[in-house]
Amino acid sequence: MLEKSLRRSGDSVTKRINIVLPDDTLRLLDKVAARGNRSRLISEAVRHYLSSKARRNLAARLKQGAMVNAQRDLDIAQQWFSVDEEAWPTKRSATGKT
């Protein structure tokens, strides 16, 4: 039975599934996709949603990591500030003017 529900689409294999949608969602779907293109639209929507969610999750993790490490990073920057000052002379001292 499963073999009958498999279909080739380009290089990928598709599988038939049953989903339940509210009537208003189905009406919206029918407005933007012809009956033969519903599956493609749903597939694209799911992929877009998951991609967006992954980006949001990554941004949240990066923000959390930055906040957790903020004091450590500030401490390191302060420890190395004098070295940077010596290595990168100011504009006045570089031109010989004081």
C-alpha positions as CSV (number, residue, x, y, z in Angstrom):
1,M,0.0,0.0,0.0
2,L,2.7,2.5,0.9
3,E,4.4,2.0,-2.5
4,K,1.3,3.4,-4.1
5,S,1.5,6.6,-2.1
6,L,5.1,7.3,-3.1
7,R,5.6,9.6,-6.0
8,R,8.7,11.1,-7.6
9,S,9.0,14.8,-7.7
10,G,12.2,15.9,-9.4
11,D,15.0,14.3,-7.4
12,S,13.0,13.7,-4.2
13,V,10.4,11.2,-3.3
14,T,7.1,12.5,-2.0
15,K,4.7,10.7,0.3
16,R,1.0,11.2,0.7
17,I,-0.2,12.2,4.1
18,N,-3.5,13.2,5.6
19,I,-3.7,16.5,7.4
20,V,-6.6,18.3,9.0
21,L,-7.0,22.1,8.4
22,P,-9.7,24.5,9.6
23,D,-12.2,25.5,6.9
24,D,-10.9,29.1,6.9
25,T,-7.3,28.0,6.3
26,L,-8.4,25.7,3.5
27,R,-10.3,28.6,1.9
28,L,-7.2,30.8,2.1
29,L,-5.1,28.0,0.6
30,D,-7.6,27.6,-2.3
31,K,-7.4,31.3,-3.0
32,V,-3.6,31.3,-3.5
33,A,-3.0,27.8,-4.9
34,A,-4.8,25.8,-7.6
35,R,-6.0,22.4,-6.4
36,G,-3.0,20.7,-8.1
37,N,-0.5,23.0,-6.4
38,R,-1.7,22.8,-2.8
39,S,1.0,20.3,-1.8
40,R,3.8,22.4,-3.2
41,L,2.5,25.5,-1.5
42,I,2.2,23.7,1.9
43,S,5.7,22.2,1.5
44,E,7.2,25.6,0.7
45,A,5.3,27.2,3.7
46,V,6.6,24.5,6.1
47,R,10.1,24.9,4.8
48,H,9.9,28.7,5.1
49,Y,8.5,28.4,8.6
50,L,11.2,26.0,9.8
51,S,13.9,28.1,8.3
52,S,12.6,31.3,9.9
53,K,12.3,29.5,13.3
54,A,15.8,28.2,13.0
55,R,17.1,31.7,12.4
56,R,15.2,33.1,15.3
57,N,16.5,30.3,17.6
58,L,20.1,31.0,16.4
59,A,19.7,34.7,17.0
60,A,18.3,34.0,20.5
61,R,21.2,31.6,21.4
62,L,23.7,34.1,20.1
63,K,22.1,36.9,22.2
64,Q,22.0,34.7,25.3
65,G,25.7,33.7,24.8
66,A,26.7,37.4,24.4
67,M,24.8,38.4,27.5
68,V,26.3,35.5,29.6
69,N,29.8,36.4,28.4
70,A,29.5,40.2,28.4
71,Q,31.3,40.7,31.7
72,R,34.1,38.3,30.8
73,D,34.5,40.0,27.4
74,L,34.6,43.5,29.1
75,D,37.2,42.3,31.6
76,I,39.4,40.9,28.8
77,A,39.1,44.2,26.9
78,Q,40.0,46.2,29.9
79,Q,43.0,44.0,30.7
80,W,44.4,44.5,27.1
81,F,43.5,48.2,26.8
82,S,47.0,49.4,27.8
83,V,48.7,47.0,25.3
84,D,46.4,48.3,22.6
85,E,47.3,51.9,23.6
86,E,51.0,51.2,23.3
87,A,50.6,49.3,20.0
88,W,48.4,51.8,18.3
89,P,49.8,55.3,18.8
90,T,47.3,58.2,18.7
91,K,47.2,60.5,15.7
92,R,49.1,63.3,17.4
93,S,52.0,61.2,18.5
94,A,52.2,59.4,15.1
95,T,52.6,62.7,13.3
96,G,55.3,63.9,15.7
97,K,53.1,66.7,17.0
98,T,52.4,66.9,20.7
